[in-house]
């Protein structure tokens, strides 16, 4: 879902993004003329690769994420997503968060158990 930044209300609005077996329920609202607050609850599972054996496995996800999105360049904080085209793309924001989870280190149950047995 894309929405033009200037059309985002100051009152909370809901959105939902579903990516395979992961459901992301979120809310968004303007904090100021150029700053947006986004809160996302991610639940379900995503497929990741084990960093030891390389096998794919389902990783349970149950996370709450709070983000800020600015309309243009922001020098306020490093943790702000900047929109350069005055459009907020919630699908892209969710995909970015999923990618952040996937690039972390993950170990399947088999490799976790082998590591604990040593």
C-alpha positions as CSV (number, residue, x, y, z in Angstrom):
1,X,0.0,0.0,0.0
2,X,1.3,3.4,-1.0
3,X,0.0,6.7,0.2
4,X,1.1,10.3,-0.5
5,X,2.7,11.8,2.6
6,X,0.6,14.9,2.6
7,X,-2.6,12.8,2.7
8,X,-1.6,11.0,5.9
9,X,-3.8,12.0,8.8
10,X,-2.8,13.0,12.3
11,X,-5.2,10.4,13.7
12,X,-4.2,6.7,13.7
13,X,-4.9,4.7,10.6
14,X,-4.5,0.9,10.2
15,X,-2.8,-1.2,7.5
16,X,-2.1,-4.9,6.9
17,X,0.6,-6.6,4.9
18,X,0.6,-10.4,4.4
19,X,3.8,-12.0,3.2
20,X,3.5,-15.8,2.8
21,X,3.0,-17.0,6.4
22,X,3.8,-13.7,8.0
23,X,1.0,-11.2,9.0
24,X,2.0,-7.6,9.7
25,X,-0.7,-5.4,11.3
26,X,0.2,-1.8,11.6
27,X,-0.9,1.7,12.4
28,X,0.4,5.0,11.2
29,X,-0.1,8.7,11.8
30,X,1.6,12.0,11.4
31,X,3.6,13.3,14.3
32,X,4.4,16.5,12.5
33,X,4.1,18.0,9.1
34,X,7.1,16.1,7.9
35,X,7.3,13.1,10.3
36,X,5.2,9.9,10.4
37,X,5.1,7.3,13.1
38,X,4.6,3.7,12.0
39,X,4.0,0.8,14.4
40,X,4.0,-2.8,13.1
41,X,3.2,-6.1,14.9
42,X,4.7,-9.0,12.9
43,X,3.5,-12.5,13.7
44,X,3.8,-15.8,11.9
45,X,6.9,-17.3,10.3
46,X,9.5,-16.7,7.6
47,X,11.8,-19.1,5.9
48,X,15.5,-18.5,6.6
49,X,18.7,-20.5,6.0
50,X,20.7,-22.0,8.8
51,X,24.1,-20.3,9.0
52,X,25.9,-23.6,9.9
53,X,24.4,-26.2,7.6
54,X,22.6,-24.0,5.0
55,X,19.3,-25.8,5.3
56,X,16.2,-23.7,5.1
57,X,13.8,-23.7,8.0
58,X,10.7,-21.8,9.3
59,X,11.6,-19.2,11.9
60,X,8.8,-18.1,14.2
61,X,8.3,-14.3,14.3
62,X,6.5,-12.3,17.0
63,X,7.8,-8.8,17.0
64,X,6.6,-5.3,17.5
65,X,8.4,-2.5,15.6
66,X,8.2,1.2,15.9
67,X,9.6,3.4,13.2
68,X,9.7,7.0,12.1
69,X,9.3,8.0,8.4
70,X,10.3,11.5,7.2
71,X,9.1,13.3,4.1
72,X,12.5,14.0,2.6
73,X,15.9,14.2,4.2
74,X,16.0,14.2,8.0
75,X,18.9,15.1,10.2
76,X,17.0,14.4,13.4
77,X,18.0,10.7,13.9
78,X,19.8,7.9,12.2
79,X,16.8,5.5,12.8
80,X,14.5,7.4,10.4
81,X,13.3,6.1,7.0
82,X,13.5,8.9,4.5
83,X,10.9,9.1,1.7
84,X,12.4,10.9,-1.3
85,X,9.3,11.0,-3.6
86,X,6.7,12.1,-1.0
87,X,5.2,8.6,-1.1
88,X,5.1,6.2,1.8
89,X,5.2,2.5,0.7
90,X,4.2,0.3,3.6
91,X,4.9,-2.9,1.6
92,X,8.5,-1.7,1.1
93,X,8.8,-0.8,4.8
94,X,7.6,-4.3,5.8
95,X,9.9,-6.0,3.3
96,X,12.8,-4.1,4.6
97,X,12.1,-5.3,8.2
98,X,11.7,-8.9,6.9
99,X,15.1,-8.5,5.2
100,X,16.6,-7.3,8.4
101,X,15.4,-10.4,10.2
102,X,16.7,-12.7,7.4
103,X,20.2,-11.3,7.4
104,X,20.7,-12.0,11.2
105,X,22.4,-15.2,12.3
106,X,20.0,-18.2,12.5
107,X,20.6,-21.8,13.5
108,X,18.2,-24.7,12.8
109,X,17.2,-27.0,15.7
110,X,19.6,-29.7,14.5
111,X,22.6,-27.4,14.6
112,X,21.5,-25.9,17.9
113,X,21.3,-29.4,19.5
114,X,24.7,-30.4,18.0
115,X,26.3,-27.3,19.4
116,X,24.9,-27.9,22.9
117,X,26.1,-31.5,22.8
118,X,29.8,-30.6,22.5
